[in-house]
Amino acid sequence: MNVEKPDNPLRKTLALLGVLIYRLKLAKLVIRLSPNRVRTLLYHAVDDQPNPYTDGLSVSVSPKTFAANLDYFASHYNVIPVSAVEEGTLPRSPLLITFDDGYTSVHQHAVPELQKRSLPACVYLIGRAVQGELVWVNLLNYALNEHAKTTRDALSSFPDLASLKRREDIIAQIQHFYTPSEIESVCKTVYAAIDVPEEHHLYSNPEQIVAMQEAGIDFGFHTQDHYNLGLCNEQELKAQFNRESIDSILSSNTFAYPFGLFSTQAMKEAEKHQYGRLMTVGNNNNLLSPLHLDRTEVFTAEAASVFAQLEVVEPMIAWLRRIFRSSTISPAVASDFDVEKKAV
């Protein structure tokens, strides 16, 4: 589930600048200017055709796009395992590849491409998903894609959802404002209204996870149920950080926040578990905790655009946001780089 970047003039300008730099064959020079910065990529599903559970969530890249990304990474960076970040044993120009949610398409399409190039990666698993249960966002997305009218009629019993027409607005409303108990109520309503297939094969099962481990893939934790941790109370946080259900198959002492969303209480709970790194989304989250490692999503196969996003757009936006926080800038200018809309 991605963080949607506003399509504003500043980002467009920076992206064009980055593409120009790449076309001028200055990419490797620019990359060398930040030899110690860990570029961290976030993917979810790697599939040609999104299924009803993921279609419209902006979580999929095609195997062809992913392979092109890997070729670019391998030729411009030192791709590292997540353990190198934990241990601080970093080469110059390090890059880390991560996946959230544990979709089975990672096993089917991403891992073979990684193996071809002998590249490491880390997958962040949801306890509920590994156990074969649908995560709420995939359940709701399936229901709204396949049984739109019936699902909307059922959800009309929730006043704040009744007036929402678009699938993405309904999911975003729940993501940002619903507590775990409220989400469970929504799920029960959906299950009562429609027939949901018992077999979905959406997430990697334990056998596939073991096979990926043997191929050199690491696995970290992504909570038990993938709720917005910023809306969890103390008891709910403890439940979400409880990794007992899949602890035996986790190989990395790192953690990824669902949707990149968290609170002070969630950070404190994560610190209690002594994780080596906490994976976020966006930028400047390291200002809140030295354990935070920001990640960037890419959806294009074009190397120039990937370079622009990793080396120009995101670093410049992060720098401008830091400046904005420490000085006074007009709202009109600030809106170009200070707004980051969280979305599924």
Secondary structure, 3 states (H helix, E strand, C coil): CCEECCCCHHHHHHHHHHHHHHHCCCHHHHHHCCCCCCEEEEECEECCCCCCCCCCCCCEECHHHHHHHHHHHHHHCEECCHHHHHHCCCCCCEEEEEEECCEHHHHHHHHHHHHHCCCCEEEEECHHHHCCCCCHHHHHHHHHHHCHHHHHHHHCCCHHHHCCCCHHHHHHHHHHHCCHHHHHHHHHHHHHHCCCCCCCCCECCHHHHHHHHHCCEEEEECCCCCCCHHHCCHHHHHHHCCCCCCHHHCCCCEEECHHHCCCHHHHHHHHHCCCCEEECCCCCHHHCCCCEECCECCCCCCHHHHHHHHHHHHHHHHHHHHHHHHCCCCHHHHHHHHCCEECC
